[in-house]
């Protein structure tokens, strides 16, 4: 039986332009790598995904499941930069899972 792999669909907003994204779970290590590659963001994610530089900040509306929790370095990094909004996230700390299905992700200017 030939089954098409489950695709995760969400929207990325960059400079007021909306980009529909469809991707297989686990195709990228995290959202930061997907955004760098698919959106061509050169100075995005300078620390390589360890959650310390905050050059991959996004507003993510609609995240579900365990992905809604901020873990590891993310809370401290965002707090140091004055971000206290629940929906502000480091894209390097968001994995490509079904938790992102239907999410609206806005790339924030740093």
N, C-alpha and C positions, 0 to 999 in steps of 0.2 A: 504494500500500500504506500503510495507516494503522498506524503503530507507536507504542505508548505509550513515552514517554521513560523511560529507566532511572532508577529511584528508588534513592537511597542510604538505607539503614535503619540506625539506631543508637538507643541508649537514653540518655536523660538522666535523672540522678538529682538531685533537689533536695529537701532536707529529708526524706530517706528515702522520697520518693515517686518512682516510676519512670514515665517518660513515653516511649513509643515515638515516634520521629521518622522520618518518611519525607519526603525532599526531593530535588528534582532538582539535579544537579550545577550549581554556579555560580549558584543562585538568590539567594544572599547573598554579599557580598564575602568573608566568613569566618564561622567558627563563632560568634564573639562577637555579630555582628549578628543571626544566627539566634536565639541564646539571648535576646538583649534583646527581640526582637520576639515570638517564640513563647512565652517564659516570663514576659514582663512584668517584667524585671529592671531597675529604675530606675537604681540606682547602679552598674551593671555596665559596664565598659569606658569609664571616664572620659576616657582620653586619645584616644579615637576610633580605636583600632586600630593605634597605632604601636609597641606593645610596651614601654611605659615605666612605666605606672602600676600594673600588676599588680592591677587591680580586676576582672579577668576570669579569675582562676585556676581551673583545673579539673584533676581527675585523669582522665586518659584511658587506659583499658585496652584494648589490642587494635588500636592504630593500626598500619597497614601502610605499606609503601613509603616514599617520600621524606618523607612527612608525619611519620614517626617522628623525623626529624632536627630539632633545635632550631637555628634560624638567626636572623640579624639581631640585634635587641636582646634577644631572649628569654633566652638563657643568662645574660647579665649582669644583667638585671632580676630573674630568679628567684634568682640567686646572692646578690644584695644583700639579698633578703628571707629568705635562709636555706633556700630550697628546693633540695635536691640530688637528690630522687627523680626517676628517669628519666620516670615517668609524670605528673609535675606539669607542666602546660603553661599557656601563655597562650592562651585561646581565640581571641584576635585573630590569632594566628599559625598557626591551623589553617584551611585552606581546605576548602570543601565539595567533596570529591572521593571517588572510590571507596575511597581509603585509609581512610576513616572507616567503611566498611561493617562492621557488627557490633560496633563500638566501644561501650564503656560509659563514659559521660562523667558524672562527678560534679562538680557545682558546689560549690566550696569556700567556706566562710565566710572573709571577709577580715578 
